[in-house]
């Protein structure tokens, strides 16, 4: 999921009752829920390195306890700084000033447990979408993807934001009428939001299974289907984007579990498998090619000719040398399929490699960024 969902989920985990056990629970949970995405810093070394390491070791069961420990360590440093600051203020108070309010008691065991639960929530949420995670890496490099929740789900945002905003608004109303402020406000709302997310996930899981059953019982393609994938849309849990693979082509379809309809046109929704050229084979051996094929469960690799890739200038070569562009695309993210004539593709997570004379790597790029 994107960072907003992770941060808000962590905050709700902390406010669901763990903040009654220890101070800093909400802060630790919010930080630990997003900490695994620190691997985006690999992007500083280029888009290929980012794809290679994103959702890598930091998104594993092996790393989750270490991520939680690092967050608790950061909270320990923050708490030490605050105590020193509080001590200095106390020493400079005069008799007319009120001493600063002491923070909630800090219990390190409970704080670590809070951070660990939040760190594990990151793996669970990332598994629900179609990018996937490798939770058993490095012992098992396989990618796992639930593919039933879109990577950015506004319904989840609404649940989580309500859990954090409504108690705050109620607190303002109580302050206005002079009512006594209730400690640990918002526990019920946080539990409601987390329960709502779980219920939404279960509902989407069931609709995903229903959409697959519809495809299994329908004759969508003109040839036997070897495998199929169903990708979610945001907000609407009844709409699914399907990709079906046969021996010679891919075919996409739109599935509506509410109406029971499957929309697919054999003329416009078919992509024939591209031929494997020497340039394609060379591109698969490049760093981008190896990383992309390791991750891309529905990767399509094709030679698109002398076409400039987004974000990367064409190679400058002598007249006696030839170059071509090899495009990497994953059909899981090609929701708005526009046909083979759209070259190069600009769908998310596409990659390109310039190949010279059918064998040499002359440049790699992803998402409009060149790997240098």
C-alpha positions in Angstrom: 0.0 0.0 0.0 1.0 3.6 -0.3 2.5 5.4 2.8 -0.7 7.2 3.9 -2.5 3.9 4.6 0.4 2.5 6.5 0.8 5.5 8.7 -2.9 5.8 9.5 -3.1 2.0 10.2 -0.2 2.3 12.6 -1.8 5.2 14.4 -5.1 3.2 14.8 -3.2 0.2 16.1 -1.6 2.4 18.7 -4.9 4.0 19.7 -6.9 0.7 19.7 -5.8 0.2 23.4 -2.0 -0.2 23.3 -1.6 3.5 24.2 -3.2 2.6 27.5 -0.3 0.2 28.2 2.6 2.5 27.5 3.5 5.9 26.4 4.5 6.6 22.8 2.4 3.7 21.6 0.7 5.6 18.8 4.0 7.2 17.7 5.8 3.9 17.7 3.0 2.1 15.8 2.8 4.8 13.2 6.5 4.8 12.6 6.9 1.0 12.6 3.9 0.6 10.2 5.7 2.6 7.5 9.4 1.9 8.4 9.8 -1.0 5.9 9.4 1.4 3.0 12.8 2.9 3.9 14.0 0.7 1.0 12.9 3.3 -1.4 16.2 5.0 -0.7 17.7 2.5 -3.1 16.1 4.7 -5.7 19.0 7.1 -5.2 21.1 4.5 -7.0 18.7 4.4 -10.0 15.3 2.9 -10.9 16.7 -0.6 -11.5 18.2 -0.8 -8.1 15.0 0.5 -6.6 13.0 -2.2 -8.3 15.5 -4.8 -7.2 15.3 -3.9 -3.6 11.8 -2.5 -3.1 9.8 -4.8 -1.0 12.9 -6.8 -0.4 14.6 -7.6 2.9 12.8 -4.9 4.9 9.4 -6.5 3.9 10.1 -9.9 5.5 9.2 -11.8 8.7 13.0 -11.9 9.3 13.3 -8.2 9.4 10.1 -7.2 11.1 11.5 -7.7 14.7 14.5 -5.7 13.7 12.4 -2.9 12.2 10.4 -2.8 15.5 13.6 -2.7 17.5 14.9 0.2 15.4 11.7 2.1 16.0 11.8 1.5 19.7 15.5 2.7 19.7 14.4 5.9 18.0 11.7 6.4 20.6 14.2 5.8 23.3 16.4 8.6 21.9 13.4 10.9 21.7 12.3 10.1 25.2 15.8 10.8 26.5 15.9 14.2 24.8 12.5 15.1 26.2 13.5 14.1 29.7 16.6 16.3 29.6 14.5 19.1 28.2 11.9 18.7 31.0 14.6 18.6 33.6 16.1 21.9 32.4 12.6 23.5 32.4 11.9 22.2 35.9 15.2 23.6 37.2 14.4 27.1 35.8 10.8 27.4 37.1 9.8 30.0 39.7 7.1 29.5 42.2 4.4 31.0 40.0 4.9 28.6 37.1 3.4 25.2 36.8 5.6 22.2 36.4 5.3 20.5 33.0 2.9 17.5 32.9 4.7 14.2 33.2 4.2 11.9 30.2 2.3 8.6 30.3 4.4 5.7 31.9 6.7 4.1 29.4 6.8 0.3 29.4 9.4 -0.9 26.9 8.0 -4.5 26.5 4.6 -3.2 25.6 6.2 -0.6 23.3 8.2 -3.2 21.4 5.1 -5.4 21.0 3.2 -2.4 19.6 5.9 -1.7 17.1 6.2 -5.4 16.1 2.4 -5.6 15.5 2.5 -2.4 13.4 5.6 -3.7 11.4 3.8 -6.9 10.6 0.7 -4.9 9.5 2.9 -3.5 6.7 3.5 -6.9 5.3 -0.2 -7.9 5.5 -1.4 -4.7 3.7 1.3 -5.0 1.0 0.3 -8.6 0.4 -3.3 -7.6 -0.3 -2.5 -5.7 -3.5 -1.1 -7.0 -6.8 2.5 -5.8 -6.5 3.2 -8.5 -3.9 5.7 -9.2 -1.2 8.4 -11.8 -0.5 7.9 -12.3 3.3 10.2 -15.4 3.5 13.1 -13.8 1.6 16.0 -14.7 1.5 15.1 -18.3 2.3 12.3 -18.3 -0.2 12.5 -15.6 -3.0 8.9 -16.3 -4.2 6.5 -13.3 -4.6 3.1 -13.6 -2.9 0.2 -11.2 -3.9 -3.4 -11.3 -2.8 -4.5 -9.0 -5.6 -7.8 -8.1 -4.1 -7.2 -4.5 -2.8 -6.0 -1.7 -5.0 -2.7 -0.1 -3.9 -4.5 3.1 -2.9 -8.0 2.5 -1.5 -10.1 5.6 -0.6 -12.5 3.5 1.4 -9.7 2.5 3.8 -8.6 6.1 4.0 -12.1 7.2 5.0 -12.3 4.5 7.7 -8.8 5.4 9.1 -9.3 9.2 9.0 -12.6 9.0 10.7 -11.1 7.0 13.5 -8.6 9.8 14.1 -10.6 12.9 13.3 -13.9 12.2 14.9 -12.5 11.7 18.5 -10.6 14.9 18.0 -13.8 16.8 17.0 -15.6 15.3 20.0 -12.8 16.5 22.2 -13.2 20.0 20.9 -16.9 19.9 21.6 -16.3 18.7 25.2 -13.7 21.5 25.7 -16.3 24.0 24.5 -18.9 23.0 27.0 -16.4 22.5 29.8 -16.7 18.8 30.1 -13.9 16.8 31.7 -11.5 15.5 29.1 -11.6 11.7 28.8 -8.2 10.0 28.7 -7.2 7.9 25.7 -10.1 9.1 23.6 -10.7 7.3 20.3 -10.2 3.6 21.3 -13.6 2.5 20.0 -13.2 4.4 16.7 -9.8 2.9 16.1 -11.1 -0.6 16.7 -14.0 0.2 14.4 -11.7 1.3 11.6 -9.4 -1.7 11.9 -12.4 -4.0 12.0 -13.8 -2.2 9.0 -10.6 -2.7 7.0 -10.6 -6.4 7.9 -14.2 -6.7 6.8 -13.5 -4.9 3.6 -10.6 -7.1 2.8 -12.7 -10.3 3.4 -15.5 -8.9 1.2 -13.0 -8.1 -1.6 -11.5 -11.6 -1.2 -14.9 -13.1 -1.7 -15.6 -11.0 -4.8 -12.2 -11.9 -6.2 -13.1 -15.5 -5.9 -16.5 -14.9 -7.4 -14.9 -13.1 -10.4 -12.5 -16.0 -10.9 -15.4 -18.5 -10.8 -17.2 -16.5 -13.5 -14.2 -16.6 -15.7 -13.7 -20.3 -15.2 -17.3 -21.0 -16.3 -17.3 -18.7 -19.3 -15.8 -19.0 -22.7 -13.9 -15.7 -23.0 -11.0 -16.7 -25.3 -11.0 -18.6 -28.6 -8.2 -20.9 -27.3 -7.6 -22.8 -24.0 -6.5 -20.6 -21.2 -3.2 -21.5 -19.5 -3.5 -19.1 -16.6 -5.4 -16.0 -15.6 -5.0 -13.0 -13.2 -7.6 -10.7 -11.7 -6.6 -7.2 -10.6 -8.6 -4.9 -8.4 -10.0 -1.4 -9.0 -10.2 1.2 -6.2 -13.5 1.9 -4.4 -15.6 -0.5 -6.5 -15.3 -4.1 -5.1 -17.4 -5.6 -7.9 -15.2 -4.5 -10.8 -12.1 -6.6 -11.8 -9.5 -6.4 -14.6 -8.8 -9.8 -15.9 -5.8 -11.0 -18.0 -6.0 -14.5 -19.6 -3.0 -16.2 -21.3 -3.2 -18.7 -24.1 -0.5 -20.4 -26.0 -0.4 -17.6 -28.6 -1.9 -14.4 -27.1 -3.1 -12.5 -24.0 -6.6 -11.3 -23.7 -8.0 -8.8 -21.2 -11.5 -8.6 -19.9 -13.6 -6.5 -17.5 -15.5 -8.5 -14.9 -18.5 -7.2 -13.0 -19.5 -9.5 -10.2 -22.5 -7.3 -9.4 -24.2 -7.7 -12.8 -22.5 -11.0 -13.6 -21.2 -9.6 -16.9 -17.8 -10.2 -18.6 -16.8 -7.6 -21.2 -14.1 -8.6 -23.6 -13.6 -8.0 -27.4 -11.5 -10.6 -29.3 -10.5 -7.8 -31.8 -9.5 -5.0 -29.4 -8.6 -6.8 -26.2 -6.0 -9.3 -27.6 -2.3 -8.9 -27.5 -0.4 -11.5 -29.5 2.8 -12.7 -27.9 5.7 -10.9 -29.5 8.5 -12.8 -31.2 11.7 -13.5 -29.4 14.5 -11.7 -31.2 18.3 -11.6 -30.5 17.8 -8.2 -29.0 15.0 -9.4 -26.7 17.3 -12.3 -25.5 20.1 -9.8 -24.9 17.8 -7.4 -23.0 16.7 -10.2 -20.7 20.3 -10.7 -19.7 20.8 -7.1 -18.7 20.5 -6.0 -15.0 17.1 -4.5 -15.7 15.9 -7.6 -17.6 17.0 -10.0 -14.8 15.4 -7.9 -12.1 12.2 -7.3 -14.1 11.7 -10.9 -15.0 12.3 -12.0 -11.4 9.4 -9.7 -10.2 7.1 -9.4 -13.2 4.7 -12.3 -13.0 3.0 -11.1 -16.2 6.0 -9.6 -17.9 5.8 -9.0 -21.7 9.1 -8.3 -23.5 9.1 -7.1 -27.0 11.4 -5.4 -29.6 9.7 -2.1 -30.6 12.3 -0.9 -33.0 14.2 2.4 -33.0 11.9 4.2 -30.6 13.2 6.6 -28.0 12.4 5.5 -24.5 10.8 8.0 -22.0 13.5 9.8 -20.0 16.5 8.3 -22.0 18.1 9.7 -25.1 18.8 7.3 -28.0 22.3 6.0 -28.3 24.7 7.9 -30.6 26.4 5.3 -32.8 28.4 5.2 -36.0 26.4 4.7 -39.2 27.5 1.1 -39.5 25.9 0.1 -36.2 22.2 -0.5 -35.4 20.2 -0.1 -32.2 16.7 -1.1 -31.1 14.5 -0.6 -28.0 13.3 -3.5 -26.0 10.3 -2.8 -23.8 9.4 -4.6 -20.6 5.8 -4.3 -19.5 3.8 -6.1 -16.8 0.2 -6.7 -17.7 -0.9 -6.7 -14.1 -0.7 -2.9 -14.2 -1.9 -2.3 -17.8 -5.5 -1.5 -16.8 -6.2 0.8 -19.7 -5.1 -1.5 -22.5 -4.7 0.5 -25.7 -3.3 -2.1 -28.1 0.1 -2.9 -29.6 0.4 0.3 -31.6 1.1 2.4 -28.4 4.9 2.4 -28.5 6.6 2.8 -26.1 4.1 2.0 -23.4 3.8 4.5 -20.5 2.0 2.3 -18.0 3.3 2.1 -14.5 6.5 0.1 -13.9 7.5 -0.2 -17.6 11.1 -0.6 -18.5 13.2 -0.1 -21.6 16.7 -1.3 -22.8 18.6 0.0 -25.8 20.3 -3.0 -27.5 23.0 -2.4 -30.1 23.7 -4.9 -32.9 21.4 -7.4 -31.2 23.8 -8.0 -28.3 25.1 -4.9 -26.4 23.4 -3.0 -23.6 23.4 0.7 -24.5 21.2 2.1 -21.7 18.4 1.1 -19.3 15.4 3.1 -18.0 12.3 2.6 -15.9 9.3 5.0 -15.3 11.0 7.7 -17.3 14.3 7.5 -15.3 17.6 6.4 -16.8 19.8 4.0 -14.8 23.2 5.5 -14.7 
